[in-house]
Amino acid sequence: MGQITIRSDRKTDYTFVYKGEDVVLEAGSVISIANGLQDVVLPTCKMKIANNLIIVKDE
């Protein structure tokens, strides 16, 4: 799978797991992951998915 981008629309930081390590996505920021979702675990929350963009929403 190709590159995936995760964007936070949250007012607080969002923590997810990448290759077994916790990664903090700061509120309102964007991060790109080269190998897609293969090594990513996203905790349950409201999300919108559009093509290769995941938008993490406030609860």
N, C-alpha and C positions, 0 to 999 in steps of 0.2 A: 504494500500500500504506500502511496506517496505522502507528501508533506501534509500535515494537518495544522490548522491554526486554532487556538483557543483564545477567546476574548471574554473578559470579565465585564459584565454590566452591574456588578455588585458594589455595594457600599463598604463591604468588608472583604478582607483577603480570603482566598479560596485555596485549600490545600488538596492536592491530588498526588497519586503515586506514579512515578516514572522510573522504570527499571529497578523497582524495589525501594526507591528512596522517595521521601516526601519532598514535594516541590510546592512552593507558595507562589500562587498567581495573585499579585497585588491587585487591590480594587481598581477597576478601570483600566487595567493593562492588557497587553496582548503578548502571546508567546506562540512560537512556531516550533513544531516537532518534526524533524526530517523523516522519520520512518513511520509516520502515521500513528494509529492507535495500538499498534502491536504490543508495546510495552507500557501502555497507559491504563491506569485504573482511576475512573472518575467517580467520586462519591455521589450518591443520589442527591439531586437537586433539580430545580427547574432549568431546562436547557432548550435552546433552539438550534437545530442543525440545518445548515444550508451549504450544500456542496462540501468543500473541505474546511468549513468554518463552524466551530462549535461556540455558541454564545451562552455563557453561564449567567443565569439570572438570579436576582434576589429571591429568597424563599417567600 
